């Protein structure tokens, strides 16, 4: 498998975690968003949406991290990222959706570049924008985790799930935008627990070959 990604991309980060948790080997093809490599005709031929990540599986190109991770879960079911129980699966998916549907889309690079260049936002304003939506999402995420009252170091028990796969990259992004994670002690504890696992450590932005 070949993964087209950018080291700092949250969606690429979550996919690297999922691949690592599944124990799937892959090579990386860096797409430097800072140099607008994603806007070239060459990359447009790979993904017409001109976004990362893209997973190349024997010439079959799969786009959109939620779709890729669902494909991985179906194709490589062990270890599972979703619980066996339908109600628990819904809970895990809801947590992941807080990040994937509500936080990340309004804080991704395209939105932030529009804020900077079309609306004249400085970095303080950008950080405030990001902090607003990250804070609202993290408030809900922590409340839902605590409402379940379950034991275990991860978001939904003793093993990492899709919820952790989505949460950890968003915490990484939150720190980049100067958001104080101490406001959410349960999420900080989940992040720390995930950081003990090699699958998460080796997926971190700073550990990628294109980091810098």
C-alpha positions as CSV (number, residue, x, y, z in Angstrom):
1,X,0.0,0.0,0.0
2,X,1.1,3.6,-0.7
3,X,-0.2,6.4,1.5
4,X,-0.3,9.9,0.0
5,X,-0.2,12.2,3.0
6,X,1.2,15.3,4.7
7,X,2.8,15.0,8.1
8,X,0.7,17.7,9.7
9,X,-2.6,16.8,8.2
10,X,-5.0,15.6,10.9
11,X,-6.8,13.3,8.4
12,X,-3.5,11.7,7.3
13,X,-2.5,11.4,11.0
14,X,-5.7,9.5,11.9
15,X,-5.2,7.1,8.9
16,X,-1.6,6.4,9.9
17,X,-2.8,5.5,13.4
18,X,-5.5,3.1,12.0
19,X,-3.0,1.4,9.7
20,X,-0.5,1.0,12.5
21,X,-3.1,-0.4,14.9
22,X,-4.1,-2.9,12.2
23,X,-0.4,-3.8,11.7
24,X,-0.5,-3.0,8.0
25,X,2.7,-2.1,6.3
26,X,2.6,0.9,3.9
27,X,5.0,3.3,2.2
28,X,4.5,7.0,2.3
29,X,4.4,9.5,-0.6
30,X,4.7,13.0,0.9
31,X,2.4,15.7,-0.5
32,X,3.6,19.0,0.8
33,X,0.6,21.2,1.3
34,X,2.8,24.2,2.1
35,X,4.2,24.1,-1.4
36,X,0.8,23.4,-2.9
37,X,1.8,20.0,-4.3
38,X,-1.8,18.9,-3.8
39,X,-2.9,21.5,-6.4
40,X,-0.7,20.1,-9.2
41,X,-2.2,18.3,-12.2
42,X,-0.2,15.3,-11.2
43,X,-1.9,15.0,-7.8
44,X,-5.3,16.0,-9.2
45,X,-5.0,12.8,-11.4
46,X,-4.7,10.9,-8.1
47,X,-7.4,12.7,-6.2
48,X,-9.7,15.0,-8.1
49,X,-10.6,16.7,-4.8
50,X,-6.9,17.5,-4.3
51,X,-6.9,16.5,-0.7
52,X,-4.9,14.1,1.4
53,X,-4.9,11.3,2.4
54,X,-5.2,8.9,-0.5
55,X,-4.5,5.2,-0.1
56,X,-3.2,3.3,-3.2
57,X,-4.0,-0.4,-2.8
58,X,-2.6,-2.2,-5.8
59,X,-3.6,0.7,-8.1
60,X,-7.0,1.2,-6.6
61,X,-7.1,4.7,-5.2
62,X,-9.3,5.3,-2.1
63,X,-10.0,8.8,-0.9
64,X,-11.5,10.4,2.2
65,X,-10.2,9.1,5.6
66,X,-13.5,7.9,6.9
67,X,-14.1,5.8,3.8
68,X,-10.5,4.5,4.0
69,X,-10.8,3.6,7.6
70,X,-14.1,1.8,7.1
71,X,-12.5,-0.1,4.2
72,X,-9.6,-1.1,6.5
73,X,-12.1,-2.2,9.2
74,X,-13.9,-4.4,6.7
75,X,-10.9,-5.8,4.9
76,X,-8.7,-6.2,8.0
77,X,-11.2,-6.8,10.9
78,X,-8.5,-7.7,13.5
79,X,-7.8,-6.0,15.8
80,X,-11.2,-4.2,15.6
81,X,-11.6,-0.5,15.8
82,X,-15.3,-0.8,16.5
83,X,-17.0,-2.8,19.3
84,X,-19.1,-5.9,18.6
85,X,-22.2,-4.5,20.2
86,X,-24.3,-2.3,18.0
87,X,-25.1,0.3,20.7
88,X,-21.4,0.6,21.6
89,X,-20.5,0.9,17.9
90,X,-22.9,3.8,17.6
91,X,-21.3,5.5,20.7
92,X,-17.8,5.1,19.2
93,X,-18.9,6.4,15.8
94,X,-20.6,9.4,17.5
95,X,-17.4,10.3,19.3
96,X,-15.4,10.0,16.1
97,X,-18.0,12.1,14.3
98,X,-17.6,15.0,16.7
99,X,-14.1,15.3,15.4
100,X,-14.6,14.2,11.8
101,X,-17.8,16.1,11.1
102,X,-17.9,19.0,13.6
103,X,-14.4,20.1,14.5
104,X,-12.0,19.3,11.7
105,X,-14.1,20.5,8.7
106,X,-14.2,24.1,10.0
107,X,-10.5,24.1,11.1
108,X,-8.8,22.5,8.1
109,X,-6.2,24.2,5.9
110,X,-8.6,25.4,3.2
111,X,-10.8,27.2,5.7
112,X,-7.9,28.7,7.6
113,X,-6.3,29.9,4.4
114,X,-9.6,31.6,3.4
115,X,-9.7,33.3,6.8
116,X,-6.2,34.6,6.4
117,X,-6.3,35.7,2.7
118,X,-9.9,36.5,2.0
119,X,-11.0,37.9,5.3
120,X,-7.7,39.3,6.7
121,X,-7.5,37.2,9.8
122,X,-4.2,37.3,11.7
123,X,-2.9,34.3,13.6
124,X,-4.5,35.4,16.8
125,X,-7.9,35.4,15.1
126,X,-7.2,32.1,13.4
127,X,-6.3,30.5,16.8
128,X,-9.4,32.0,18.3
129,X,-11.6,30.6,15.5
130,X,-10.0,27.1,15.9
131,X,-10.2,27.2,19.7
132,X,-13.9,28.0,19.6
133,X,-14.9,24.9,17.6
134,X,-12.3,22.7,19.2
135,X,-13.5,23.7,22.6
136,X,-17.2,23.1,21.8
137,X,-16.3,19.6,20.4
138,X,-14.1,18.6,23.2
139,X,-16.7,19.7,25.8
140,X,-19.2,17.3,24.2
141,X,-16.6,14.5,23.6
142,X,-15.6,14.5,27.3
143,X,-19.2,14.7,28.5
144,X,-20.1,11.7,26.4
145,X,-17.1,9.7,27.6
146,X,-17.8,10.6,31.2
147,X,-21.5,9.8,31.0
148,X,-20.7,6.2,30.1
149,X,-18.5,6.0,33.3
150,X,-16.6,3.1,31.8
151,X,-13.2,1.9,33.1
152,X,-10.2,1.8,31.0
153,X,-7.6,4.2,29.8
154,X,-9.0,4.8,26.3
155,X,-12.1,6.7,25.2
156,X,-14.3,3.5,25.2
157,X,-12.6,1.0,27.4
158,X,-9.5,-1.1,27.6
159,X,-8.5,-1.0,23.9
160,X,-8.2,1.9,21.5
161,X,-11.1,2.3,19.1
162,X,-12.1,4.6,16.2
163,X,-12.8,7.3,18.8
164,X,-9.2,7.4,19.9
165,X,-8.0,7.3,16.3
166,X,-9.9,10.5,15.6
167,X,-9.3,12.2,19.0
168,X,-5.5,12.1,19.2
169,X,-4.8,13.9,15.9
170,X,-7.3,16.6,16.9
171,X,-5.5,17.0,20.3
172,X,-2.3,17.4,18.3
173,X,-3.9,20.1,16.2
174,X,-5.4,21.8,19.3
175,X,-2.0,22.2,20.8
176,X,-0.8,23.8,17.5
177,X,-3.5,26.4,17.8
178,X,-2.6,27.2,21.4
179,X,-5.6,25.4,23.0
180,X,-5.0,24.4,26.6
181,X,-5.8,20.7,26.8
182,X,-5.7,20.8,30.6
183,X,-9.3,22.0,30.3
184,X,-10.3,18.5,29.5
185,X,-8.5,16.2,31.9
186,X,-10.2,13.0,30.7
187,X,-9.2,13.7,27.1
188,X,-5.6,14.5,28.2
189,X,-5.5,11.2,30.0
190,X,-6.7,9.4,26.9
191,X,-4.1,11.1,24.8
192,X,-1.4,10.1,27.3
193,X,-2.6,6.5,27.3
194,X,-2.5,6.4,23.5
195,X,1.0,7.9,23.6
196,X,2.2,4.8,25.3
197,X,1.4,2.7,22.2
198,X,3.9,2.5,19.4
199,X,1.0,2.6,16.8
200,X,0.2,6.1,18.0
201,X,3.8,7.3,18.6
202,X,5.0,6.2,15.1
203,X,2.0,7.9,13.5
204,X,2.7,11.3,15.1
205,X,3.5,14.2,12.8
206,X,7.0,14.7,14.2
207,X,7.9,11.1,13.5
208,X,7.1,11.3,9.8
209,X,9.8,11.5,7.1
210,X,8.4,14.7,5.6
211,X,8.2,16.5,9.0
212,X,10.0,19.8,9.2
